[in-house]
Amino acid sequence: MIRNALGEGTIPDGYLVNFKERTFYIVEVELCTHPEYDHISKQIGRFISALKDYKTSRKIARILKDYIEEDIIRKKFVRDKIGDRELYQFFLEDILENVKKQNYHTIVIIDEITEKISEACSILAKEPKILEFKTFVRENVGDLRVHCHFFNPLVSEKMMPPEEDEPWTSDELKSHLKDSMPSQRLFFGALVQVDKEPITSKAVTCFMNKIAKALPSEGVNKKITGKDIAGARAGLALRRKRLGKERLIISEWNPKEKDYIYSIKEKYKQLIKDWVKAEKLWIK
């Protein structure tokens, strides 16, 4: 625990350092079921305030240095990024001094982005980047070892290295779509029918519910939420990776919309649209 000048203690959930850009991230982990989020701003404020104490800065720099040096792989990774710079001085002068000058970023990791968490984060002086992180376990198994994590990356998928996975042929994609679960069918149906650009997660959720209501034969008789979108995407990703095929859908956080936005890769958009119509999922 570190303390500010008033003696108030704080323990951030995590730190992240971008060694290439010399930037520092404060990480907070939350649950969407928490009733209030005002503690996020208090936690971050206390941390920044504590760094104004030189003893606290030195303590954190020492902790980070020890963490890197205790593992040969971590040490090699950092050395490749910063060269011969002494680790303690690097963290103290190149990273933490910048944080005191308000040059830092905040990441909030949560199981579902809600209006409450978006509103709570929007009032902060430096608005955090909100990332969804969900864990799914196999139904009726009860073993956490049979699970998968589904999350949105910190960087946009458009900035990621090019995939080595193979593109889809028309027949392969049609077969992939044919095997879709009900929530996945509604997900594709919504993506090609939402008029508003960019296509936000809220808009997709709303349209999925419209399709489910208009087409009870699809067998989705509950209100669809962001968790259903995450589950649909996780299942699609698992099937796609087993086939060694590239992504069909790109997602990224949009600060202006305060939501995730989705887009189907242009070369597959018309084929998916035709499939949606053929499957009678088109309700416009």
C-alpha positions as CSV (number, residue, x, y, z in Angstrom):
1,M,0.0,0.0,0.0
2,I,1.1,3.5,-0.7
3,R,-0.1,6.7,1.1
4,N,-0.5,10.3,0.1
5,A,0.5,13.3,2.3
6,L,-2.8,13.0,4.2
7,G,-2.0,9.4,5.1
8,E,-4.7,8.0,2.9
9,G,-3.8,4.6,1.6
10,T,-4.4,3.3,-1.9
11,I,-3.6,0.0,-3.7
12,P,-4.2,0.2,-7.5
13,D,-5.3,-3.1,-9.0
14,G,-2.4,-3.0,-11.4
15,Y,0.2,-1.0,-13.4
16,L,1.0,-1.1,-17.1
17,V,4.1,0.4,-18.6
18,N,4.5,1.1,-22.3
19,F,8.3,1.0,-22.6
20,K,8.4,2.2,-26.2
21,E,6.4,5.3,-25.6
22,R,7.4,5.8,-21.9
23,T,3.8,5.9,-20.8
24,F,2.2,4.7,-17.5
25,Y,-1.2,3.2,-17.1
26,I,-3.1,2.8,-13.8
27,V,-5.4,-0.3,-13.9
28,E,-8.7,-0.6,-12.0
29,V,-10.7,-3.8,-12.1
30,E,-14.5,-3.5,-11.5
31,L,-17.7,-5.6,-11.6
32,C,-20.8,-4.2,-13.4
33,T,-22.9,-5.3,-10.3
34,H,-21.2,-2.7,-8.1
35,P,-23.8,0.0,-7.2
36,E,-21.4,2.9,-7.2
37,Y,-18.1,3.8,-9.0
38,D,-17.1,7.0,-7.3
39,H,-14.2,5.2,-5.6
40,I,-12.5,5.0,-9.0
41,S,-11.8,8.7,-9.1
42,K,-10.8,8.6,-5.4
43,Q,-8.4,5.7,-5.9
44,I,-6.7,7.4,-8.9
45,G,-6.6,10.8,-7.2
46,R,-4.9,9.3,-4.1
47,F,-2.4,7.5,-6.2
48,I,-1.4,10.6,-8.2
49,S,-1.3,12.6,-4.9
50,A,0.9,9.9,-3.3
51,L,3.4,10.2,-6.1
52,K,4.1,13.8,-5.2
53,D,5.9,12.4,-2.2
54,Y,9.4,11.5,-3.4
55,K,9.7,8.6,-1.0
56,T,6.6,7.0,-2.5
57,S,7.9,7.5,-6.0
58,R,11.2,5.8,-5.0
59,K,9.3,2.9,-3.3
60,I,7.2,2.2,-6.5
61,A,10.3,2.5,-8.7
62,R,12.1,-0.1,-6.5
63,I,9.1,-2.4,-6.6
64,L,8.9,-2.2,-10.4
65,K,12.7,-2.7,-10.7
66,D,12.7,-5.8,-8.5
67,Y,9.7,-7.2,-10.4
68,I,11.6,-7.0,-13.7
69,E,14.9,-8.3,-12.4
70,E,13.5,-11.4,-10.7
71,D,12.6,-12.9,-14.1
72,I,15.3,-13.3,-16.8
73,I,12.7,-13.2,-19.6
74,R,11.1,-10.0,-18.3
75,K,14.5,-8.5,-17.9
76,K,15.6,-9.3,-21.4
77,F,12.3,-7.9,-22.8
78,V,12.8,-4.6,-20.9
79,R,16.5,-4.4,-21.8
80,D,15.6,-4.7,-25.5
81,K,13.3,-1.7,-25.0
82,I,15.4,0.7,-22.9
83,G,19.0,-0.4,-23.5
84,D,21.5,0.1,-20.7
85,R,19.5,2.6,-18.8
86,E,19.5,1.7,-15.1
87,L,16.0,0.3,-14.3
88,Y,15.5,2.1,-11.0
89,Q,16.4,5.5,-12.6
90,F,14.3,4.7,-15.7
91,F,11.1,4.1,-13.6
92,L,11.7,7.0,-11.3
93,E,12.8,9.7,-13.8
94,D,11.4,8.6,-17.2
95,I,8.0,7.1,-16.0
96,L,6.9,8.3,-12.6
97,E,8.0,11.9,-13.0
98,N,5.8,12.1,-16.1
99,V,2.9,10.7,-14.0
100,K,3.2,13.6,-11.5
101,K,3.0,16.0,-14.5
102,Q,-0.4,14.4,-15.3
103,N,1.1,12.4,-18.2
104,Y,-0.6,9.1,-17.5
105,H,-3.5,6.9,-18.6
106,T,-6.2,4.9,-16.8
107,I,-7.7,1.6,-17.8
108,V,-10.9,0.3,-16.2
109,I,-11.5,-3.5,-16.8
110,I,-15.0,-4.6,-16.2
111,D,-17.2,-7.6,-17.1
112,E,-19.8,-5.4,-18.8
113,I,-19.8,-1.8,-19.9
114,T,-22.9,-0.1,-18.5
115,E,-24.3,3.4,-18.6
116,K,-23.3,3.9,-15.0
117,I,-19.7,3.0,-15.4
118,S,-19.5,5.1,-18.6
119,E,-21.0,8.1,-16.8
120,A,-18.7,7.6,-13.8
121,C,-15.6,7.5,-16.0
122,S,-16.6,10.4,-18.2
123,I,-16.4,12.9,-15.3
124,L,-12.8,12.2,-14.6
125,A,-10.2,14.7,-15.6
126,K,-8.4,12.1,-17.7
127,E,-11.2,9.8,-19.0
128,P,-10.2,6.1,-18.7
129,K,-10.3,3.6,-21.4
130,I,-12.9,1.0,-20.5
131,L,-12.2,-2.6,-21.5
132,E,-14.7,-5.5,-21.2
133,F,-13.3,-8.8,-19.9
134,K,-15.5,-11.8,-19.6
135,T,-14.8,-15.4,-18.6
136,F,-17.1,-18.2,-20.0
137,V,-17.2,-21.7,-18.6
138,R,-18.7,-24.8,-20.3
139,E,-22.3,-25.2,-19.3
140,N,-23.1,-28.0,-16.8
141,V,-19.4,-28.9,-16.3
142,G,-18.5,-26.9,-13.2
143,D,-14.8,-27.0,-13.9
144,L,-13.1,-23.6,-14.3
145,R,-10.3,-25.3,-16.3
146,V,-12.8,-25.7,-19.2
147,H,-13.2,-22.0,-19.9
148,C,-12.3,-19.2,-22.3
149,H,-11.6,-15.5,-21.8
150,F,-13.2,-13.0,-24.1
151,F,-11.9,-9.4,-24.0
152,N,-11.4,-6.3,-26.0
153,P,-7.7,-5.5,-26.5
154,L,-6.1,-2.2,-25.3
155,V,-5.1,-1.3,-28.8
156,S,-7.5,-1.2,-31.8
157,E,-7.6,-4.4,-33.8
158,K,-6.8,-2.3,-36.8
159,M,-3.4,-1.6,-35.2
160,M,-2.6,-5.2,-34.6
161,P,-0.1,-7.1,-36.7
162,P,-1.6,-8.6,-39.9
163,E,-3.2,-12.0,-39.3
164,E,-1.6,-15.1,-40.8
165,D,-5.0,-16.8,-40.9
166,E,-6.5,-17.7,-44.2
167,P,-9.3,-15.7,-45.9
168,W,-12.7,-17.3,-46.2
169,T,-14.0,-18.8,-49.4
170,S,-17.6,-18.3,-50.2
171,D,-18.5,-21.9,-49.4
172,E,-16.5,-21.9,-46.2
173,L,-18.2,-18.8,-44.9
174,K,-21.7,-20.0,-45.8
175,S,-21.0,-23.3,-43.9
176,H,-19.7,-21.2,-40.9
177,L,-22.8,-19.1,-40.9
178,K,-25.0,-22.1,-41.2
179,D,-23.6,-23.5,-37.9
180,S,-24.3,-20.3,-36.0
181,M,-26.2,-20.5,-32.6
182,P,-29.3,-18.4,-32.2
183,S,-27.5,-15.4,-30.5
184,Q,-24.9,-15.5,-33.3
185,R,-27.6,-15.4,-36.0
186,L,-29.2,-12.4,-34.4
187,F,-25.7,-10.8,-34.0
188,F,-25.0,-11.1,-37.8
189,G,-28.6,-10.0,-38.5
190,A,-28.2,-6.8,-36.5
191,L,-24.8,-5.9,-37.9
192,V,-26.1,-5.7,-41.4
193,Q,-29.3,-4.0,-40.6
194,V,-28.3,-1.2,-38.2
195,D,-28.4,2.0,-40.1
196,K,-26.4,4.2,-37.8
197,E,-22.7,4.6,-38.3
198,P,-20.6,3.7,-36.4
199,I,-22.3,0.6,-35.3
200,T,-22.2,0.7,-31.5
201,S,-22.7,-2.2,-29.1
202,K,-25.8,-0.5,-27.8
203,A,-27.3,-0.3,-31.3
204,V,-26.5,-3.9,-32.0
205,T,-28.0,-5.0,-28.7
206,C,-31.2,-3.0,-29.4
207,F,-31.5,-4.5,-32.9
208,M,-30.9,-8.0,-31.8
209,N,-33.8,-7.6,-29.4
210,K,-36.0,-6.3,-32.2
211,I,-35.2,-9.4,-34.4
212,A,-35.8,-11.7,-31.4
213,K,-39.2,-10.1,-30.8
214,A,-40.2,-10.1,-34.5
215,L,-39.0,-13.7,-35.0
216,P,-39.9,-15.8,-32.0
217,S,-39.1,-18.9,-34.1
218,E,-35.4,-18.0,-33.5
219,G,-36.0,-19.3,-29.9
220,V,-34.5,-16.3,-28.1
221,N,-37.1,-15.5,-25.5
222,K,-35.1,-13.3,-23.1
223,K,-33.8,-9.8,-23.2
224,I,-30.4,-9.7,-24.9
225,T,-27.6,-7.7,-23.2
226,G,-24.0,-7.0,-23.9
227,K,-23.1,-10.4,-22.3
228,D,-25.0,-12.1,-25.0
229,I,-23.0,-10.3,-27.7
230,A,-19.8,-11.3,-25.9
231,G,-20.9,-14.9,-25.7
232,A,-21.8,-14.9,-29.4
233,R,-18.5,-13.4,-30.4
234,A,-16.5,-15.8,-28.2
235,G,-18.2,-18.8,-29.8
236,L,-17.6,-17.4,-33.3
237,A,-13.9,-16.7,-32.4
238,L,-13.3,-20.3,-31.1
239,R,-14.8,-21.8,-34.3
240,R,-12.9,-19.5,-36.5
241,K,-9.6,-20.2,-34.9
242,R,-10.1,-23.9,-35.1
243,L,-10.5,-23.5,-38.8
244,G,-7.5,-21.2,-39.1
245,K,-9.6,-18.4,-40.7
246,E,-9.3,-14.6,-40.4
247,R,-11.6,-12.4,-38.4
248,L,-15.0,-11.4,-39.9
249,I,-15.7,-8.7,-37.5
250,I,-13.5,-5.8,-36.2
251,S,-14.3,-4.1,-32.9
252,E,-12.7,-1.2,-31.2
253,W,-13.5,1.3,-28.4
254,N,-14.8,4.6,-29.6
255,P,-14.2,7.5,-27.1
256,K,-16.7,9.8,-28.8
257,E,-19.5,7.2,-28.6
258,K,-18.3,5.9,-25.2
259,D,-19.0,2.4,-26.5
260,Y,-17.5,-0.4,-28.6
261,I,-18.2,-0.2,-32.3
262,Y,-18.3,-3.1,-34.8
263,S,-17.8,-3.5,-38.5
264,I,-17.9,-6.5,-40.8
265,K,-14.8,-6.7,-43.1
266,E,-15.9,-5.1,-46.4
267,K,-15.1,-8.2,-48.5
268,Y,-17.5,-10.3,-46.5
269,K,-20.3,-7.8,-45.9
270,Q,-22.4,-8.6,-48.9
271,L,-22.2,-12.3,-48.5
272,I,-23.3,-12.1,-44.9
273,K,-26.1,-9.7,-45.8
274,D,-27.3,-12.1,-48.5
275,W,-27.2,-15.0,-45.9
276,V,-29.2,-12.9,-43.4
277,K,-31.9,-12.3,-46.0
278,A,-31.9,-16.0,-47.1
279,E,-32.4,-17.0,-43.5
280,K,-35.3,-14.6,-43.2
281,L,-33.6,-12.6,-40.5
282,W,-34.1,-9.4,-42.4
283,I,-36.9,-7.4,-40.7
284,K,-36.5,-3.9,-42.2
